Amino acid sequence: MKKNCPCCKQKTTVPALNEEVLYFNCEHCEAPLQHNENQVLGYAIAYIALASIILLSIGINAFITMALSVVSYALIRHKFIEPFIEIDCNQISQSLTALELSTQKKG
């Protein structure tokens, strides 16, 4: 999937959430990037809550409702939800790189 880098504003390839990549680098400016964790969690909670309320209101058992909501979220996330999740600069990775460079200069 292609998204705009927040640093250089150019399109860059973004890995899917299920690839378990903590951070990735922009193809153009090499800035460390990551998925916006607040949006990932927010979309998940909103979808599961909405789906659960709808299923509960039509009389489906609460346990089955939660199971259906979570499984359906996992199935539709890649196609319908991930395109809306923004990417951010990974501040921790930038700090560690700067620290690593400063220790190399001292040594």
matplotlib code that plots the C-alpha trace (Angstrom):
import matplotlib.pyplot as plt

x = [0.0, 1.3, 0.9, 2.4, 5.5, 4.9, 8.6, 9.1, 5.5, 6.2, 4.4, 6.2, 5.4, 3.8, 3.8, 0.5, -0.3, -0.2, 3.5, 4.6, 7.0, 7.7, 8.9, 9.9, 11.9, 10.7, 12.1, 13.0, 14.2, 15.0, 13.0, 11.8, 8.0, 5.3, 1.5, -0.4, -1.0, -3.8, -5.8, -5.2, -6.6, -9.4, -10.7, -10.6, -12.5, -15.0, -15.7, -16.0, -18.3, -20.5, -20.8, -21.4, -24.2, -25.9, -25.7, -26.9, -29.8, -31.1, -30.9, -27.7, -26.0, -23.2, -20.4, -21.3, -21.6, -18.1, -16.6, -18.3, -17.2, -13.5, -13.3, -15.0, -12.7, -9.7, -11.1, -12.0, -9.1, -6.7, -9.1, -11.4, -9.7, -5.9, -6.2, -7.5, -4.7, -2.0, 1.7, 3.9, 7.6, 9.0, 10.5, 12.1, 14.0, 15.3, 16.5, 18.3, 20.0, 21.1, 22.4, 24.2, 25.9, 27.0, 28.6, 30.4, 31.8, 33.1, 34.8]
y = [0.0, 3.5, 6.4, 9.9, 10.2, 12.8, 14.0, 14.4, 14.3, 11.7, 8.4, 5.5, 1.8, 0.9, -2.7, -4.2, -4.3, -8.0, -8.2, -7.4, -4.7, -2.3, 0.5, 0.9, 3.5, 5.9, 5.0, 8.6, 10.3, 7.1, 8.5, 5.8, 5.5, 3.6, 3.2, 5.6, 3.4, 5.5, 5.2, 1.5, 1.0, 3.6, 2.0, -1.5, -0.4, 1.6, -1.2, -3.9, -1.8, -0.8, -4.4, -5.7, -3.2, -4.0, -7.8, -7.5, -5.3, -8.1, -10.6, -12.6, -14.0, -11.7, -14.3, -15.0, -11.3, -10.6, -13.5, -12.4, -8.8, -9.6, -12.2, -9.9, -7.0, -9.2, -10.2, -6.8, -4.7, -5.1, -4.1, -1.5, 0.0, 0.1, 2.6, 5.2, 4.6, 7.3, 6.9, 8.9, 9.5, 7.0, 9.3, 6.5, 5.2, 8.7, 9.2, 5.9, 6.6, 10.1, 8.5, 5.8, 8.4, 10.5, 7.5, 6.6, 10.2, 10.1, 6.7]
z = [0.0, -0.8, 1.6, 1.9, 4.1, 6.8, 6.5, 2.7, 1.6, -1.2, -1.7, 0.0, 0.4, 3.8, 5.1, 6.3, 10.0, 10.1, 9.0, 12.6, 11.6, 14.4, 12.1, 8.4, 6.5, 3.9, 0.4, -0.3, 2.9, 5.0, 7.9, 10.3, 10.1, 12.0, 11.9, 14.1, 17.1, 18.4, 15.2, 15.0, 18.5, 18.0, 14.8, 16.3, 19.4, 17.4, 14.9, 17.6, 19.7, 16.8, 15.5, 19.0, 19.7, 16.4, 16.9, 20.5, 19.5, 17.1, 20.0, 19.4, 22.5, 23.9, 23.7, 20.0, 19.4, 20.6, 18.7, 15.5, 16.0, 16.6, 13.8, 11.3, 12.2, 11.6, 8.2, 7.0, 8.5, 5.7, 2.9, 4.5, 7.6, 6.9, 4.1, 6.6, 9.2, 8.9, 9.4, 11.8, 12.2, 14.7, 17.3, 19.4, 16.4, 15.6, 19.2, 19.2, 15.9, 17.2, 20.4, 18.4, 16.2, 19.1, 20.9, 17.7, 17.4, 21.0, 20.5]

ax = plt.figure().add_subplot(projection="3d")
ax.plot(x, y, z, "-o")
ax.set_aspect("equal")
plt.show()
